[in-house]
Amino acid sequence: MKGKRKATFCDADGNDHSYLMTQFGASQGIELAPVVIQCVAEPLGQMLNTFSALSPEQPDEDTDEDVEAPGLVSTFFDSEFNAEEAGKAVSTMAQKVIEAGGPDFVHRLLSKTVRDKKPLSDKLTFDAAYQGNYMELLAVVGWVLTENFASALGRMSDPFVRGFHNLAGSLAGFKPHSSAPH
């Protein structure tokens, strides 16, 4: 199915929930993209600063040896993590989401997503699904953003996408089972 994605996420109690998401049409995507960029650009920059190994090693001045700069993906996962800077990035992102409309913005992002055959565009369904279940919500929002906007960022977004899913999954003790297009 063109523009449709399926995934399974676990809730806070360990129960699996199936998701079906339809990617945004071009008009809605173009409308949302600047808001998404405002919400994530500065925090992504801050997240880059949370990893100390992102600057390539300099060759020893006494040798003619060239040192290859590590790839962004390997550097992202192999570098030393700075929790204080990560906290600032998360705080910045939260503030940007509030400025973008808070819950209404999140509802707009999930407007084309169905959880267990119930549309998340319905506020009662949304509230019941995520009451006390914020890590699943965080993981699903990350998945929706990834499936809709990661291609616009190009390969640069790959480590952040995996890092976001790994962070959300590890904090809540779960990961999405599948995010493959169908």
SETORKE-483009 format. One record per atom (N, C-alpha, C): residue number from 1; residue in one letter; chain; atom name; x, y, z. Coordinates in pm, whole numbers. Example, Ala and Ser with C-alpha at 12.3 -4.5 7.8 and 13.67 -1.06 7.14 Angstrom:
! SETORKE-483009
SITE,seq,type,mol,atom,px,py,pz
SITE,1,a,A,N,1319,-569,780
SITE,1,a,A,CA,1230,-450,780
SITE,1,a,A,C,1320,-330,780
SITE,2,s,A,N,1285,-225,708
SITE,2,s,A,CA,1367,-106,714
SITE,2,s,A,C,1290,3,787
! end
This chain:
! SETORKE-483009
SITE,seq,type,mol,atom,px,py,pz
SITE,1,m,A,N,85,-118,0
SITE,1,m,A,CA,0,0,0
SITE,1,m,A,C,89,124,0
SITE,2,k,A,N,77,203,-104
SITE,2,k,A,CA,159,322,-114
SITE,2,k,A,C,122,422,-4
SITE,3,g,A,N,226,473,64
SITE,3,g,A,CA,205,574,166
SITE,3,g,A,C,153,522,299
SITE,4,k,A,N,146,390,315
SITE,4,k,A,CA,99,332,441
SITE,4,k,A,C,214,259,508
SITE,5,r,A,N,219,268,639
SITE,5,r,A,CA,322,201,716
SITE,5,r,A,C,255,130,833
SITE,6,k,A,N,312,14,868
SITE,6,k,A,CA,263,-63,983
SITE,6,k,A,C,375,-79,1084
SITE,7,a,A,N,338,-84,1210
SITE,7,a,A,CA,435,-109,1316
SITE,7,a,A,C,360,-165,1436
SITE,8,t,A,N,434,-225,1524
SITE,8,t,A,CA,379,-272,1651
SITE,8,t,A,C,462,-213,1763
SITE,9,f,A,N,396,-153,1860
SITE,9,f,A,CA,462,-96,1976
SITE,9,f,A,C,401,-156,2102
SITE,10,c,A,N,483,-167,2206
SITE,10,c,A,CA,436,-216,2336
SITE,10,c,A,C,399,-98,2424
SITE,11,d,A,N,297,-116,2507
SITE,11,d,A,CA,259,-11,2600
SITE,11,d,A,C,335,-29,2732
SITE,12,a,A,N,304,55,2828
SITE,12,a,A,CA,374,54,2957
SITE,12,a,A,C,353,-76,3033
SITE,13,d,A,N,246,-150,3000
SITE,13,d,A,CA,218,-277,3067
SITE,13,d,A,C,273,-397,2989
SITE,14,g,A,N,341,-372,2877
SITE,14,g,A,CA,398,-480,2798
SITE,14,g,A,C,305,-538,2693
SITE,15,n,A,N,190,-477,2673
SITE,15,n,A,CA,94,-525,2573
SITE,15,n,A,C,127,-466,2436
SITE,16,d,A,N,120,-550,2332
SITE,16,d,A,CA,145,-505,2196
SITE,16,d,A,C,23,-433,2139
SITE,17,h,A,N,51,-330,2058
SITE,17,h,A,CA,-54,-256,1989
SITE,17,h,A,C,-11,-238,1844
SITE,18,s,A,N,-103,-269,1753
SITE,18,s,A,CA,-71,-256,1610
SITE,18,s,A,C,-109,-116,1563
SITE,19,y,A,N,-23,-63,1479
SITE,19,y,A,CA,-41,72,1425
SITE,19,y,A,C,-42,66,1273
SITE,20,l,A,N,-127,148,1216
SITE,20,l,A,CA,-129,172,1072
SITE,20,l,A,C,-128,323,1055
SITE,21,m,A,N,-30,370,979
SITE,21,m,A,CA,-16,514,958
SITE,21,m,A,C,-15,541,809
SITE,22,t,A,N,-93,639,768
SITE,22,t,A,CA,-90,686,631
SITE,22,t,A,C,-5,812,629
SITE,23,q,A,N,94,812,541
SITE,23,q,A,CA,180,930,533
SITE,23,q,A,C,98,1051,490
SITE,24,f,A,N,143,1168,533
SITE,24,f,A,CA,75,1292,498
SITE,24,f,A,C,80,1314,348
SITE,25,g,A,N,-29,1365,294
SITE,25,g,A,CA,-27,1410,156
SITE,25,g,A,C,66,1530,145
SITE,26,a,A,N,103,1564,23
SITE,26,a,A,CA,200,1671,3
SITE,26,a,A,C,155,1802,68
SITE,27,s,A,N,30,1839,53
SITE,27,s,A,CA,-16,1967,110
SITE,27,s,A,C,-4,1970,261
SITE,28,q,A,N,-51,1862,326
SITE,28,q,A,CA,-42,1857,473
SITE,28,q,A,C,104,1847,518
SITE,29,g,A,N,184,1771,445
SITE,29,g,A,CA,325,1759,479
SITE,29,g,A,C,398,1892,468
SITE,30,i,A,N,369,1966,361
SITE,30,i,A,CA,432,2098,342
SITE,30,i,A,C,387,2195,451
SITE,31,e,A,N,263,2182,494
SITE,31,e,A,CA,211,2268,602
SITE,31,e,A,C,281,2234,735
SITE,32,l,A,N,300,2105,762
SITE,32,l,A,CA,357,2063,889
SITE,32,l,A,C,510,2072,893
SITE,33,a,A,N,575,2057,779
SITE,33,a,A,CA,722,2049,777
SITE,33,a,A,C,791,2167,846
SITE,34,p,A,N,752,2293,819
SITE,34,p,A,CA,821,2403,888
SITE,34,p,A,C,805,2398,1040
SITE,35,v,A,N,688,2354,1086
SITE,35,v,A,CA,665,2344,1230
SITE,35,v,A,C,751,2233,1289
SITE,36,v,A,N,756,2120,1219
SITE,36,v,A,CA,840,2008,1264
SITE,36,v,A,C,986,2052,1269
SITE,37,i,A,N,1031,2121,1164
SITE,37,i,A,CA,1170,2168,1161
SITE,37,i,A,C,1199,2263,1277
SITE,38,q,A,N,1103,2354,1306
SITE,38,q,A,CA,1122,2445,1420
SITE,38,q,A,C,1131,2367,1551
SITE,39,c,A,N,1058,2258,1560
SITE,39,c,A,CA,1059,2179,1684
SITE,39,c,A,C,1184,2095,1701
SITE,40,v,A,N,1244,2050,1589
SITE,40,v,A,CA,1355,1955,1602
SITE,40,v,A,C,1492,2009,1564
SITE,41,a,A,N,1502,2114,1484
SITE,41,a,A,CA,1633,2158,1435
SITE,41,a,A,C,1728,2197,1549
SITE,42,e,A,N,1686,2287,1634
SITE,42,e,A,CA,1773,2330,1744
SITE,42,e,A,C,1804,2214,1840
SITE,43,p,A,N,1702,2135,1881
SITE,43,p,A,CA,1733,2021,1968
SITE,43,p,A,C,1827,1919,1903
SITE,44,l,A,N,1813,1896,1771
SITE,44,l,A,CA,1906,1803,1704
SITE,44,l,A,C,2048,1858,1710
SITE,45,g,A,N,2063,1988,1691
SITE,45,g,A,CA,2195,2048,1703
SITE,45,g,A,C,2250,2032,1843
SITE,46,q,A,N,2164,2052,1943
SITE,46,q,A,CA,2207,2031,2081
SITE,46,q,A,C,2244,1886,2107
SITE,47,m,A,N,2166,1793,2046
SITE,47,m,A,CA,2197,1651,2065
SITE,47,m,A,C,2333,1618,2005
SITE,48,l,A,N,2366,1678,1892
SITE,48,l,A,CA,2500,1657,1836
SITE,48,l,A,C,2607,1697,1935
SITE,49,n,A,N,2581,1803,2010
SITE,49,n,A,CA,2678,1849,2109
SITE,49,n,A,C,2687,1759,2231
SITE,50,t,A,N,2594,1665,2247
SITE,50,t,A,CA,2598,1576,2363
SITE,50,t,A,C,2699,1464,2344
SITE,51,f,A,N,2752,1452,2225
SITE,51,f,A,CA,2846,1344,2197
SITE,51,f,A,C,2984,1401,2171
SITE,52,s,A,N,3077,1364,2256
SITE,52,s,A,CA,3209,1426,2252
SITE,52,s,A,C,3295,1379,2135
SITE,53,a,A,N,3267,1265,2076
SITE,53,a,A,CA,3356,1210,1973
SITE,53,a,A,C,3320,1256,1833
SITE,54,l,A,N,3237,1356,1818
SITE,54,l,A,CA,3197,1396,1684
SITE,54,l,A,C,3305,1472,1607
SITE,55,s,A,N,3407,1523,1673
SITE,55,s,A,CA,3514,1588,1597
SITE,55,s,A,C,3618,1483,1562
SITE,56,p,A,N,3663,1482,1435
SITE,56,p,A,CA,3759,1380,1394
SITE,56,p,A,C,3893,1398,1465
SITE,57,e,A,N,3963,1284,1481
SITE,57,e,A,CA,4095,1290,1541
SITE,57,e,A,C,4189,1364,1447
SITE,58,q,A,N,4280,1438,1504
SITE,58,q,A,CA,4379,1509,1424
SITE,58,q,A,C,4503,1420,1412
SITE,59,p,A,N,4567,1419,1295
SITE,59,p,A,CA,4688,1338,1281
SITE,59,p,A,C,4799,1394,1369
SITE,60,d,A,N,4886,1305,1411
SITE,60,d,A,CA,5002,1346,1489
SITE,60,d,A,C,5089,1434,1400
SITE,61,e,A,N,5129,1550,1450
SITE,61,e,A,CA,5206,1645,1370
SITE,61,e,A,C,5341,1588,1328
SITE,62,d,A,N,5393,1488,1402
SITE,62,d,A,CA,5524,1432,1372
SITE,62,d,A,C,5520,1327,1262
SITE,63,t,A,N,5403,1292,1212
SITE,63,t,A,CA,5394,1191,1107
SITE,63,t,A,C,5319,1246,987
SITE,64,d,A,N,5332,1176,879
SITE,64,d,A,CA,5257,1212,758
SITE,64,d,A,C,5127,1132,749
SITE,65,e,A,N,5093,1065,858
SITE,65,e,A,CA,4978,975,861
SITE,65,e,A,C,4847,1053,849
SITE,66,d,A,N,4761,1006,762
SITE,66,d,A,CA,4626,1062,752
SITE,66,d,A,C,4535,985,846
SITE,67,v,A,N,4451,1056,917
SITE,67,v,A,CA,4353,992,1004
SITE,67,v,A,C,4217,1013,941
SITE,68,e,A,N,4147,903,918
SITE,68,e,A,CA,4015,911,856
SITE,68,e,A,C,3913,954,960
SITE,69,a,A,N,3832,1050,925
SITE,69,a,A,CA,3726,1094,1016
SITE,69,a,A,C,3623,984,1028
SITE,70,p,A,N,3576,956,1148
SITE,70,p,A,CA,3477,851,1165
SITE,70,p,A,C,3345,892,1101
SITE,71,g,A,N,3270,793,1057
SITE,71,g,A,CA,3138,820,1001
SITE,71,g,A,C,3044,870,1108
SITE,72,l,A,N,2947,951,1070
SITE,72,l,A,CA,2852,1008,1166
SITE,72,l,A,C,2776,900,1240
SITE,73,v,A,N,2736,795,1169
SITE,73,v,A,CA,2658,688,1233
SITE,73,v,A,C,2739,619,1340
SITE,74,s,A,N,2862,575,1308
SITE,74,s,A,CA,2942,506,1409
SITE,74,s,A,C,2980,600,1522
SITE,75,t,A,N,3008,725,1490
SITE,75,t,A,CA,3044,822,1592
SITE,75,t,A,C,2929,845,1688
SITE,76,f,A,N,2808,854,1634
SITE,76,f,A,CA,2690,879,1715
SITE,76,f,A,C,2674,773,1823
SITE,77,f,A,N,2697,647,1786
SITE,77,f,A,CA,2674,538,1881
SITE,77,f,A,C,2796,504,1964
SITE,78,d,A,N,2915,543,1921
SITE,78,d,A,CA,3036,508,1993
SITE,78,d,A,C,3092,622,2078
SITE,79,s,A,N,3027,736,2078
SITE,79,s,A,CA,3082,851,2147
SITE,79,s,A,C,3037,856,2293
SITE,80,e,A,N,3102,946,2366
SITE,80,e,A,CA,3069,963,2507
SITE,80,e,A,C,2947,1053,2520
SITE,81,f,A,N,2850,1008,2594
SITE,81,f,A,CA,2722,1076,2607
SITE,81,f,A,C,2727,1180,2718
SITE,82,n,A,N,2674,1299,2694
SITE,82,n,A,CA,2669,1406,2793
SITE,82,n,A,C,2523,1426,2832
SITE,83,a,A,N,2483,1371,2945
SITE,83,a,A,CA,2343,1372,2987
SITE,83,a,A,C,2292,1513,3013
SITE,84,e,A,N,2376,1602,3063
SITE,84,e,A,CA,2332,1740,3090
SITE,84,e,A,C,2291,1810,2960
SITE,85,e,A,N,2373,1794,2856
SITE,85,e,A,CA,2341,1854,2727
SITE,85,e,A,C,2218,1788,2664
SITE,86,a,A,N,2206,1657,2681
SITE,86,a,A,CA,2088,1588,2629
SITE,86,a,A,C,1962,1640,2697
SITE,87,g,A,N,1970,1664,2827
SITE,87,g,A,CA,1856,1720,2900
SITE,87,g,A,C,1816,1856,2847
SITE,88,k,A,N,1916,1938,2814
SITE,88,k,A,CA,1887,2070,2756
SITE,88,k,A,C,1817,2054,2621
SITE,89,a,A,N,1862,1957,2541
SITE,89,a,A,CA,1800,1935,2410
SITE,89,a,A,C,1656,1890,2424
SITE,90,v,A,N,1631,1799,2518
SITE,90,v,A,CA,1493,1752,2541
SITE,90,v,A,C,1406,1867,2590
SITE,91,s,A,N,1460,1949,2679
SITE,91,s,A,CA,1387,2065,2730
SITE,91,s,A,C,1354,2162,2617
SITE,92,t,A,N,1451,2186,2530
SITE,92,t,A,CA,1428,2276,2416
SITE,92,t,A,C,1318,2220,2326
SITE,93,m,A,N,1324,2089,2298
SITE,93,m,A,CA,1223,2029,2212
SITE,93,m,A,C,1085,2039,2277
SITE,94,a,A,N,1076,2015,2407
SITE,94,a,A,CA,947,2025,2476
SITE,94,a,A,C,892,2167,2464
SITE,95,q,A,N,977,2267,2483
SITE,95,q,A,CA,934,2406,2471
SITE,95,q,A,C,885,2436,2329
SITE,96,k,A,N,957,2385,2230
SITE,96,k,A,CA,918,2408,2089
SITE,96,k,A,C,784,2341,2058
SITE,97,v,A,N,761,2222,2112
SITE,97,v,A,CA,633,2154,2091
SITE,97,v,A,C,520,2233,2157
SITE,98,i,A,N,545,2287,2276
SITE,98,i,A,CA,444,2370,2344
SITE,98,i,A,C,413,2492,2258
SITE,99,e,A,N,517,2556,2206
SITE,99,e,A,CA,497,2673,2120
SITE,99,e,A,C,421,2639,1992
SITE,100,a,A,N,437,2515,1944
SITE,100,a,A,CA,369,2471,1821
SITE,100,a,A,C,224,2432,1846
SITE,101,g,A,N,182,2431,1972
SITE,101,g,A,CA,44,2397,2003
SITE,101,g,A,C,27,2284,2101
SITE,102,g,A,N,135,2228,2149
SITE,102,g,A,CA,129,2122,2250
SITE,102,g,A,C,45,2004,2206
SITE,103,p,A,N,-57,1970,2285
SITE,103,p,A,CA,-140,1853,2251
SITE,103,p,A,C,-205,1863,2113
SITE,104,d,A,N,-247,1983,2073
SITE,104,d,A,CA,-309,1997,1941
SITE,104,d,A,C,-209,1965,1830
SITE,105,f,A,N,-83,2004,1847
SITE,105,f,A,CA,20,1972,1749
SITE,105,f,A,C,42,1822,1742
SITE,106,v,A,N,49,1756,1857
SITE,106,v,A,CA,67,1610,1860
SITE,106,v,A,C,-52,1542,1793
SITE,107,h,A,N,-174,1592,1820
SITE,107,h,A,CA,-294,1536,1754
SITE,107,h,A,C,-285,1551,1602
SITE,108,r,A,N,-235,1665,1556
SITE,108,r,A,CA,-218,1685,1411
SITE,108,r,A,C,-118,1585,1354
SITE,109,l,A,N,-8,1561,1428
SITE,109,l,A,CA,91,1465,1381
SITE,109,l,A,C,34,1323,1372
SITE,110,l,A,N,-56,1290,1464
SITE,110,l,A,CA,-112,1154,1468
SITE,110,l,A,C,-248,1144,1400
SITE,111,s,A,N,-286,1247,1326
SITE,111,s,A,CA,-420,1252,1266
SITE,111,s,A,C,-444,1143,1162
SITE,112,k,A,N,-340,1085,1107
SITE,112,k,A,CA,-354,980,1006
SITE,112,k,A,C,-302,846,1058
SITE,113,t,A,N,-307,829,1190
SITE,113,t,A,CA,-256,708,1253
SITE,113,t,A,C,-369,637,1326
SITE,114,v,A,N,-368,504,1314
SITE,114,v,A,CA,-470,420,1378
SITE,114,v,A,C,-398,325,1472
SITE,115,r,A,N,-449,311,1593
SITE,115,r,A,CA,-394,219,1693
SITE,115,r,A,C,-500,114,1723
SITE,116,d,A,N,-468,-11,1700
SITE,116,d,A,CA,-562,-120,1722
SITE,116,d,A,C,-698,-92,1656
SITE,117,k,A,N,-692,-46,1532
SITE,117,k,A,CA,-810,-18,1448
SITE,117,k,A,C,-895,98,1497
SITE,118,k,A,N,-840,179,1589
SITE,118,k,A,CA,-910,297,1639
SITE,118,k,A,C,-830,421,1600
SITE,119,p,A,N,-895,519,1535
SITE,119,p,A,CA,-821,637,1490
SITE,119,p,A,C,-776,727,1605
SITE,120,l,A,N,-649,762,1604
SITE,120,l,A,CA,-596,851,1708
SITE,120,l,A,C,-639,995,1686
SITE,121,s,A,N,-703,1023,1574
SITE,121,s,A,CA,-757,1157,1552
SITE,121,s,A,C,-873,1184,1647
SITE,122,d,A,N,-934,1078,1701
SITE,122,d,A,CA,-1039,1092,1801
SITE,122,d,A,C,-974,1117,1937
SITE,123,k,A,N,-1003,1232,1998
SITE,123,k,A,CA,-935,1271,2122
SITE,123,k,A,C,-962,1175,2237
SITE,124,l,A,N,-1082,1117,2244
SITE,124,l,A,CA,-1110,1020,2350
SITE,124,l,A,C,-1024,894,2333
SITE,125,t,A,N,-1010,848,2210
SITE,125,t,A,CA,-924,732,2182
SITE,125,t,A,C,-780,765,2217
SITE,126,f,A,N,-734,882,2175
SITE,126,f,A,CA,-599,928,2204
SITE,126,f,A,C,-574,931,2355
SITE,127,d,A,N,-665,996,2429
SITE,127,d,A,CA,-648,1008,2574
SITE,127,d,A,C,-645,873,2644
SITE,128,a,A,N,-733,782,2604
SITE,128,a,A,CA,-737,650,2666
SITE,128,a,A,C,-611,570,2632
SITE,129,a,A,N,-564,581,2509
SITE,129,a,A,CA,-447,504,2467
SITE,129,a,A,C,-321,543,2542
SITE,130,y,A,N,-304,672,2570
SITE,130,y,A,CA,-176,718,2624
SITE,130,y,A,C,-182,766,2769
SITE,131,q,A,N,-294,743,2835
SITE,131,q,A,CA,-303,778,2977
SITE,131,q,A,C,-201,693,3053
SITE,132,g,A,N,-104,757,3116
SITE,132,g,A,CA,1,685,3189
SITE,132,g,A,C,91,603,3098
SITE,133,n,A,N,94,635,2971
SITE,133,n,A,CA,164,555,2871
SITE,133,n,A,C,242,645,2776
SITE,134,y,A,N,317,738,2834
SITE,134,y,A,CA,381,842,2754
SITE,134,y,A,C,500,793,2673
SITE,135,m,A,N,567,687,2715
SITE,135,m,A,CA,680,639,2636
SITE,135,m,A,C,633,577,2505
SITE,136,e,A,N,520,507,2506
SITE,136,e,A,CA,466,457,2380
SITE,136,e,A,C,430,575,2290
SITE,137,l,A,N,369,678,2347
SITE,137,l,A,CA,334,797,2271
SITE,137,l,A,C,459,859,2209
SITE,138,l,A,N,564,874,2287
SITE,138,l,A,CA,689,931,2238
SITE,138,l,A,C,745,848,2122
SITE,139,a,A,N,745,717,2138
SITE,139,a,A,CA,797,628,2033
SITE,139,a,A,C,713,638,1906
SITE,140,v,A,N,581,645,1920
SITE,140,v,A,CA,492,653,1804
SITE,140,v,A,C,509,787,1732
SITE,141,v,A,N,518,896,1808
SITE,141,v,A,CA,541,1027,1746
SITE,141,v,A,C,673,1025,1669
SITE,142,g,A,N,777,967,1728
SITE,142,g,A,CA,906,956,1658
SITE,142,g,A,C,895,876,1530
SITE,143,w,A,N,818,767,1534
SITE,143,w,A,CA,798,684,1416
SITE,143,w,A,C,724,762,1307
SITE,144,v,A,N,618,834,1345
SITE,144,v,A,CA,540,913,1249
SITE,144,v,A,C,628,1022,1187
SITE,145,l,A,N,706,1091,1269
SITE,145,l,A,CA,796,1193,1216
SITE,145,l,A,C,899,1132,1121
SITE,146,t,A,N,954,1019,1160
SITE,146,t,A,CA,1053,951,1078
SITE,146,t,A,C,995,911,943
SITE,147,e,A,N,880,848,944
SITE,147,e,A,CA,819,799,821
SITE,147,e,A,C,774,912,729
SITE,148,n,A,N,745,1028,786
SITE,148,n,A,CA,697,1140,706
SITE,148,n,A,C,806,1238,665
SITE,149,f,A,N,907,1261,751
SITE,149,f,A,CA,999,1371,728
SITE,149,f,A,C,1147,1335,722
SITE,150,a,A,N,1186,1214,758
SITE,150,a,A,CA,1329,1180,760
SITE,150,a,A,C,1392,1190,621
SITE,151,s,A,N,1317,1154,518
SITE,151,s,A,CA,1374,1160,383
SITE,151,s,A,C,1409,1303,344
SITE,152,a,A,N,1340,1400,401
SITE,152,a,A,CA,1369,1540,371
SITE,152,a,A,C,1503,1582,431
SITE,153,l,A,N,1544,1517,537
SITE,153,l,A,CA,1671,1548,601
SITE,153,l,A,C,1786,1470,539
SITE,154,g,A,N,1753,1371,459
SITE,154,g,A,CA,1856,1290,394
SITE,154,g,A,C,1924,1196,491
SITE,155,r,A,N,2039,1146,452
SITE,155,r,A,CA,2113,1047,531
SITE,155,r,A,C,2154,1101,667
SITE,156,m,A,N,2162,1233,682
SITE,156,m,A,CA,2201,1292,809
SITE,156,m,A,C,2110,1246,923
SITE,157,s,A,N,1984,1219,892
SITE,157,s,A,CA,1889,1186,997
SITE,157,s,A,C,1901,1042,1045
SITE,158,d,A,N,1968,953,970
SITE,158,d,A,CA,1973,811,1006
SITE,158,d,A,C,2015,785,1151
SITE,159,p,A,N,2129,839,1198
SITE,159,p,A,CA,2167,808,1335
SITE,159,p,A,C,2070,864,1437
SITE,160,f,A,N,2008,978,1407
SITE,160,f,A,CA,1914,1037,1500
SITE,160,f,A,C,1786,956,1508
SITE,161,v,A,N,1743,904,1393
SITE,161,v,A,CA,1622,820,1390
SITE,161,v,A,C,1644,696,1475
SITE,162,r,A,N,1756,626,1450
SITE,162,r,A,CA,1784,506,1528
SITE,162,r,A,C,1806,542,1675
SITE,163,g,A,N,1878,649,1699
SITE,163,g,A,CA,1903,691,1836
SITE,163,g,A,C,1775,725,1910
SITE,164,f,A,N,1682,794,1840
SITE,164,f,A,CA,1554,830,1901
SITE,164,f,A,C,1475,706,1938
SITE,165,h,A,N,1465,610,1843
SITE,165,h,A,CA,1392,487,1872
SITE,165,h,A,C,1459,408,1983
SITE,166,n,A,N,1593,403,1982
SITE,166,n,A,CA,1663,330,2088
SITE,166,n,A,C,1644,397,2224
SITE,167,l,A,N,1648,531,2227
SITE,167,l,A,CA,1629,603,2353
SITE,167,l,A,C,1488,579,2406
SITE,168,a,A,N,1388,599,2322
SITE,168,a,A,CA,1248,578,2365
SITE,168,a,A,C,1227,435,2409
SITE,169,g,A,N,1283,341,2333
SITE,169,g,A,CA,1266,200,2366
SITE,169,g,A,C,1335,162,2496
SITE,170,s,A,N,1456,209,2515
SITE,170,s,A,CA,1528,171,2635
SITE,170,s,A,C,1470,235,2760
SITE,171,l,A,N,1421,357,2749
SITE,171,l,A,CA,1362,422,2866
SITE,171,l,A,C,1237,349,2912
SITE,172,a,A,N,1159,297,2818
SITE,172,a,A,CA,1034,230,2853
SITE,172,a,A,C,1047,79,2852
SITE,173,g,A,N,1162,27,2814
SITE,173,g,A,CA,1180,-117,2810
SITE,173,g,A,C,1114,-182,2690
SITE,174,f,A,N,1095,-110,2582
SITE,174,f,A,CA,1039,-168,2460
SITE,174,f,A,C,1093,-98,2338
SITE,175,k,A,N,1078,-164,2224
SITE,175,k,A,CA,1115,-105,2094
SITE,175,k,A,C,1005,-144,1996
SITE,176,p,A,N,990,-65,1891
SITE,176,p,A,CA,894,-106,1789
SITE,176,p,A,C,940,-238,1729
SITE,177,h,A,N,846,-330,1707
SITE,177,h,A,CA,878,-461,1653
SITE,177,h,A,C,908,-452,1504
SITE,178,s,A,N,840,-363,1436
SITE,178,s,A,CA,857,-354,1291
SITE,178,s,A,C,820,-214,1247
SITE,179,s,A,N,895,-163,1155
SITE,179,s,A,CA,862,-33,1099
SITE,179,s,A,C,874,-37,947
SITE,180,a,A,N,870,-157,892
SITE,180,a,A,CA,887,-174,749
SITE,180,a,A,C,762,-131,673
SITE,181,p,A,N,782,-68,558
SITE,181,p,A,CA,667,-32,477
SITE,181,p,A,C,595,-156,426
SITE,182,h,A,N,465,-144,411
SITE,182,h,A,CA,383,-254,358
SITE,182,h,A,C,297,-205,246
! end
